Structure formats: C-alpha cells, structure tokens
Amino acid sequence: MAATTLEIARNYLDLTKPRLLPMVLFTGLPVMGMAAGGWPSFGFVLLTLLGILLAASSANTLNAYIERDLDAVMERTRERPLPAGRISPRAALAFGLALGVGSTVLLYAIAGLPAAGVGVASILFYVFVYTVWLKPRSSWNAVIGGAAGAAAPLIADVAVNGHIGAPGLLLFGVVFFWQPPHVWAIALYRKSDYEAAGIPMLPSVIGDQPTRWRMLWYTIGLVPVTLAPVALGLLGSIYGIVALGANLWFVWAAVRVLRERTDEAAQAMFRVSLGYLFALFLAMLVDLAWASI
C-alpha cells in the first residue's frame, strides 16, 4: 500500500512539471530583495514563494490536462501521467484547480489582494491565452507565451510593494526575452514531435535557418535587458560582471547554432540557456547578499 501511495503521489507531482518549478522560484526570489531595498522577513519570503510555487503548479497541471491528447502523440511527452493513463483527466483537473485556489488564498493572506490577483492572472494567462488559444494556432507562441513563464517576478514585486515596480518589470523582461531562444532550441531538435502534434513552432513555419537567426537576435537583445538593473542602481558590480560573461556565453551558443546547423548545437543551446538563466539569478542573489553585509 505504501508503494502504491508513493507512486500516486509521484504521478500527481509529475503533473506540476517539477523540473520547471525551481527556476520559477529562482526568478522570483531576487525581486524580493531588490523591491524591498533589503530582505523582508524570512517567513514572508517563504510563504510568498510557496504561493508562487502553487500558482505555477496549478498552471502546469491545467496545461497538462488540456494538452493530454497532444502529449499522447509526442515522443517526449507520451509517458506523462495523463497520456499514459496513470491519472484520470477529472482527477487532474480537480488537482489543478485546487492548487490554484490554494495559491490564491495563501497569497491573499500573506500579501493581500494585489498579489493574489496577479497570481490568478498568471494562471489564467498561461491556461487560456497560451495553452488554449496561442500555442495550437500561432508560431508566436514562444514569444507571447514567454509572459506566462515570467510571472514570478511580478507576483514577488507586488507581494512586497503592493504594485509592480522596476525590479519586477526588469526581471520579467529577462525571463520574457530569454524564453524564445530557449524554446526554439527545443523546437529545432524536436521538430518532428511538434509537427506530429500539429503545433506550429517557428522552425516548421518559417524554416530552421530563419529560426536560428531569430535566436541570435533575441540573445543579443537580452544583453541590455540583463544589464539594466546595474544601470538603475538595483544591483552592483558582482552581478554586472557575471551578466557580461553569461551574455557572451549565451550569444556564442546562438552563433554556434547558426553556423553548425545541427541538432547537437541546438541541444547545446538549450543546455546553455538553462545555465545562463541560473547564473544570472544566482549572481543577483550573491550581489544582494554582499550589499547587505
């Protein structure tokens, strides 16, 4: 019985796409130090991050519920709990809605109506604007859908200040402009998967090489966005130095994709994109910690 219970719990956890959740938390945390001009209480930070985590888990679970038929025809997703039949659609829907309610109640209790409202808006945007409307219809899905993946800094900023200010907007911009080259890298080496599911990803719509050029333009465009917190005095030289190095690394990966035109280069770009975002936000935390000494 214990093993069965553990397996069920693992299947429900898989619905939330747990590999994505640490990055969600990681992109929300630095804003709380930047927005407050110093760190809020540990309990406030912890509960706000939990509210953000529940909101992201709700959005991911509802996404899995809606896309269960598409997931069944894609090689990389067909073993997920819903297409594999390990969880019923009704149970997944109830779980996703419960997570959303839990997130809203928690954010309202700890940070008030504005934070709860932004949390609800992030779920609704991801589910209805991105999953239902945009993703199956437009190759702009990775661009506009980037807003859905960049909600954590906005929720964190509102939780601290009651409104969205420069810290939240800047870190939202970093994740928003980072997401298209990250997603298009996957779309290049998983092109046949997306085509089988009928999802109009950019390589299938405009071709591989034009997609690679757009990846390069986005990585170059990220440079001023990532350096803006230093220019505005929100972060210092520690972050600035790391950001410069990370941008060179990311741009070089995009150049390699453009020159080599191989799945291996696209896979490397995908891995670099994850390391790039991790390096940026870790540097933000280190910079904030150093400034508070």
C-alpha positions, 0 to 999 in steps of 0.5 A, a space after each residue: 500500500 505504501 508503494 502504491 501511495 508513493 507512486 500516486 503521489 509521484 504521478 500527481 507531482 509529475 503533473 506540476 512539471 517539477 523540473 520547471 518549478 525551481 527556476 520559477 522560484 529562482 526568478 522570483 526570489 531576487 525581486 524580493 530583495 531588490 523591491 524591498 531595498 533589503 530582505 523582508 522577513 524570512 517567513 514572508 519570503 517563504 510563504 510568498 514563494 510557496 504561493 508562487 510555487 502553487 500558482 505555477 503548479 496549478 498552471 502546469 497541471 491545467 496545461 497538462 490536462 488540456 494538452 493530454 491528447 497532444 502529449 499522447 502523440 509526442 515522443 517526449 511527452 507520451 509517458 506523462 501521467 495523463 497520456 499514459 493513463 496513470 491519472 484520470 483527466 477529472 482527477 487532474 483537473 480537480 488537482 489543478 484547480 485546487 492548487 490554484 485556489 490554494 495559491 490564491 488564498 495563501 497569497 491573499 493572506 500573506 500579501 493581500 489582494 494585489 498579489 493574489 490577483 496577479 497570481 490568478 492572472 498568471 494562471 489564467 494567462 498561461 491556461 487560456 491565452 497560451 495553452 488554449 488559444 496561442 500555442 495550437 494556432 500561432 508560431 508566436 507562441 514562444 514569444 507571447 507565451 514567454 509572459 506566462 513563464 515570467 510571472 514570478 517576478 511580478 507576483 514577488 514585486 507586488 507581494 512586497 510593494 503592493 504594485 509592480 515596480 522596476 525590479 519586477 518589470 526588469 526581471 520579467 523582461 529577462 525571463 520574457 526575452 530569454 524564453 524564445 531562444 530557449 524554446 526554439 532550441 527545443 523546437 529545432 531538435 524536436 521538430 518532428 514531435 511538434 509537427 506530429 502534434 500539429 503545433 506550429 513552432 517557428 522552425 516548421 513555419 518559417 524554416 530552421 535557418 530563419 529560426 536560428 537567426 531569430 535566436 541570435 537576435 533575441 540573445 543579443 537583445 537580452 544583453 541590455 535587458 540583463 544589464 539594466 538593473 546595474 544601470 538603475 542602481 538595483 544591483 552592483 558590480 558582482 552581478 554586472 560582471 557575471 551578466 557580461 560573461 553569461 551574455 557572451 556565453 549565451 550569444 556564442 551558443 546562438 552563433 554556434 547554432 547558426 553556423 553548425 546547423 545541427 541538432 547537437 548545437 541546438 541541444 547545446 543551446 538549450 543546455 546553455 540557456 538553462 545555465 545562463 538563466 541560473 547564473 544570472 539569478 544566482 549572481 543577483 542573489 550573491 550581489 544582494 547578499 554582499 550589499 547587505 553585509 
